[in-house]
């Protein structure tokens, strides 16, 4: 099977998914976005480009990632079969590399010598730095000062790979500010620089292009479902959503099916300490329509239009907006978006680790939580696919800190460590 | 107020005409609303207003992606002091009681959406705002905004850049009703070393083929000398970060404004 990049019905010619998306950027960037769009449209149909991307995705990244039947998790949930789409198997540990390699190839093809990227937890930064090293491109990564402190190892990793990591102190010093700074750099150096945006956000054509590059996830699921289950379409697909690139990657190949064929598509938003507390990153559940980073989307902003800093246990979901295609799916009912809290994600993180020996990224744990809950409500002949978007090595230290905090609280209430580390609701019978 | 008037457009064009009659490019200083504090802003703004042909007031915004560090920091400080979107409009309303100089508001588009486009225009018009500068809204992204501005008698200004193709310059220039804003450099706001002229002459030549309104130049103008370069080719000169830096450093913004205004002489 050779690689092809699917065509999707949206966005329209103006870069809109319904009313969402667009290009709300300084005029300086408009010609560069036009140039990018033209170059991309040619590249995606060019056999040479596709051949090289296919080669790298197979032999460098290790695709296809497997669709793994999680038997013990299935047994625990007590309902539908649970499959995990194992994006955690990819080189560099997450789905991000799918997009980075493709954009870096496009950068080289367009004759750009330097690439820019923003990063939150460092996953997209590391994947961008990796792609840049592989293709011999200069790489600058913008990262919030606060995130650099929390993810010191990823900062070192990027520097080892030859990237320059620039600390961002403006605003809240996190992902949204790193993105602002990357866009400012791009505005200033637009003639010879390529911006590798890491999610399905930003001005057109980024949401469409990143979706296309990530759609290999869903395309593989179709083929693997057919082989393993005798049908292409599962009953439900669950994926975590920050900006939403892993979710779009697995949703899009199913989303435009006729409604009677379409599986339930469920995006799990980071509800932080609870949507009602205001300390969350759930843009659909707790935001309202606005513009950030060039795109009209559901957005956490106050009634004066100022962006409200998001909160999530997961740096990768800690983004105040959600990609425009997701907004369109949400409004049209093509997909559902549900909130999952920090505590629920932490529970699922431990559950998957204990039952399957898979340490998920804390981002992906948000999807695992809801996927398990949903499977429990479905019948054994039904199938739920959870996108395991990344592995959790990067989160182990933070989870250790959080569990020690819980244990501290537990001690003061004279509870045992065991009941604290394995949350009661998700406590599997087999471990009890 | 349902305006069938062109109040803002007429007042802005009259200001350009007056400056031209005096042999000057219009002097257009910028200040972030609520900077350096809510209490001190009116005083700083008055210093500039009394010397300006047109004054530009920025709504502090949490994520100003077209602005350099100077305006970013000023916005953060103003927001921390409680000046957001509606307070900015209130501050303009106060300035209107003592000054008749045309005032335009510079804002990213999200605050307009958050207030509601029609309500925003109504509030701004009632406060005596004459026009809007929209740095992250290419005119083809939302045609309703310009229509609503017109309904309430507000002029609109969009931007062109050295990267703009002739097609884009045409589209943007034709959408402007107040004046057209040409960004002198490829980049974000802020003072720079060297000439402020850059690719301006070529860009203005293109702009004048399509623009039916005055053309101003901004970004990187910081003193009388850089203003003088720009004044030779432009109808107006916008100066922002330099005034914020002056206020920050406790320098005399009025004296700087006098110098730059003198530099605007053709």
Interface residues (C-beta under 8 A of the other chain):
Chain A: X14 X22 X23 X24 X25 X26 X27 X28 X29 X30 X31 X32 X170 X171 X176 X177 X180 X183 X184 X187 X188 X189 X190 X191 X288 X289 X290 X291 X292 X293 X294 X299 X301 X302 X303 X304 X305 X306 X307
Chain B: X61 X62 X63 X64 X65 X66 X68 X69 X72 X73 X76 X79 X84 X85 X86 X108 X109 X110 X111 X112 X113 X114 X115 X135 X136 X137 X138 X140 X141 X158 X159 X160 X161 X162 X163 X164 X165 X168 X172 X183 X186 X187 X188
